[in-house]
């Protein structure tokens, strides 16, 4: 098609120029690599931890968690401020109240998991919350400060209970390990 006869919406044809030939440099020969004088012995495998060492590691981790929780409670239980999100928005869970039942939930995700099964939805679906607010507009509201404090207090109590249970379990394991070690020495 000639340049003057192009239809509407068609791009003008550009002439194709051949690419310039690429010159390749000659490849220099590579000297062969000399074999190692002696094979390197593999490193000795790490000594497995004894039951007591494993228990001590777990106790150290739990002590750190307890210290952090005690520090958190000593500071008045106020949650540390999360860093501002890069593109704005709010991070973290939003305590939510079900106006129909009056129940307080720790997060919107917790609402979705709690109410999914009774509404015929999959509780493992990450978007179940959005399905619930479509089905029940106006039923769920964000908690006010007083209600949020109640939810956070319940969460702190639950965490403290979990830590106490874990400590009791570790103490039982340590006692069993000590008894086994004492029995083995006899």
N, C-alpha and C positions, 0 to 999 in steps of 0.2 A: 504494500500500500504506500503510495507516495505521501510526502509530508503534507501536502495541501489537501489530501483526501481523507484525513483521519476523522472518525466519527466522534460523537460526544462521549466523554467518559473514558476514552482510550488514551493510554500514555504514548508519547512519541517514542519511536524506536531509536535506540542509541546504537551506534556502530560498535562492534566487538573488536577490541584490539588484542592481538596475541600477547601472552605473557612473555617477559624477557627470560631467556634461559638462565638457570642457576648454575654457577660454577661451584664444583665440589673440590675441597682441598684434599690432597692425598692423606691417607691415614697412616700414622707412624706405627711400626710394630711395637707390641708391648712385651716387656721382658717377663718370663715366667716367674711365678711366686715360689720362693723356696719353702719347702715343707718345714714345719716346726721341728725343733730338735727333739723334744720329748712331749708326749701327750700330756695335757693338763688334767690333773685328777679332779673329778667332780667334787664340789663342796659337800661337806658332811651334812646330812639332813639335820634339821633343827630338832632339838630334843623335845619330845611331846610334853605338854604341861601336865602336871599331876592334878588330881581332883582338887586338892587344896589350893593350888595356884589359880585354877579356873574360878573357884569360889571367891578367892581374894580379888580377882579382877572384877567379878560381878559386884562384889561389895563396894569396891572403889567407885564403880559407875553409879551405883545406887546412892552412895554417900554424896556424890556430886549433885545428883538430882534432888536429894533431900535438902542439901544446902541451898540450891537454887529456889526450891519451893519455900523454904523458911525465909529466905531473903525476900521473895515475892510477897509473902504474907506480912512480913515485918514492914514492908513499904506500904502497907494499907491495902494490899490485894489489888491495887490499881494495875491494870494491864499496861505493859510498856507500849509506848506509841510506836506503831509500825512506821517504817520509812515510807515517805510518800511515793506512790507508784510513779513510774517514769512518765506515763501519759495521763496522769490524773486518775481520779477514781479512788475508791475506798478498798483497802485490803482487809482480809480477814472475815470472820463470821459476823453476821448481823443477827443478834438475838431477835426472835420473832414470836409474836403472840397469835394464837388461834382465837379469834373473837367468838367463835361458836362454842368452843369448849372451855375457854379461859386458860388453856395450857400455855406455858412458856417453853419455847424451844431454843436450844443453843445457837442454831443456825437455820438458814433456809433449807440447807441440805438435810438437816435432821428432821425437819418437817416433812420433806419429801420421802425420806426413808420410813418415817413413822406412819404416814397415811397412804403410802402407795398401794400396799396390799389390799386394804379395805376398799380401795377405789378401782381395783382391777388393773393396776399399773405395776411395772417392774421396779422394785426398790433399788436395784443396782444401776438403773439408768440415771446418768448424771443430769439429765434434763427433766426429771420427773417433777421438780419444783415448778417449772414453767407450765407444765400440763395441769398441775393442781390450781395454779392461779387463774388459768383459763377457765377451768371448770367451776371454781368458786371465787368469783371476783369480789373483792372487799372483805373476804373472810380473814385474811392474814395481814397483820400490820407489824411494822417495826416496833420493838419495845421502847418505852421511854427510859430515862436514866435509872429510875428506881427499879423497874422490872429488869433492866439489863444487869444491875448490881445483884439481884437475886439469882439470875441465871449464872453469872460469873461465880458467885459464892457456891452454888451447887456444883459447878465444874471444878472449883478448887477442892471442895470436899471429896468429890469423886477421885480426883488425882491423888489427894492425900491418902485415901483409902487404898487405891491401887499400889501406892508406894509402900504402905504398911504391909499389905499382903505380900508384895515382892520381898520385902525385908524378912518377913516371917519365913517365907519359902527358902530364902538364902541361908537364914540361920539354921533351919532344919537340915539343909544340905550340908552346911558346915559341920553341924553336930554329927551327922551320919558319916561324913568323911573323917572326922576326928575319931569316931568310934571304930571305923574300919582301920584307920592307921594304928590305933592303940591295940586292936585285935591282931593286926599283922605283926606288931612288935613282940607280942607274947609268944 
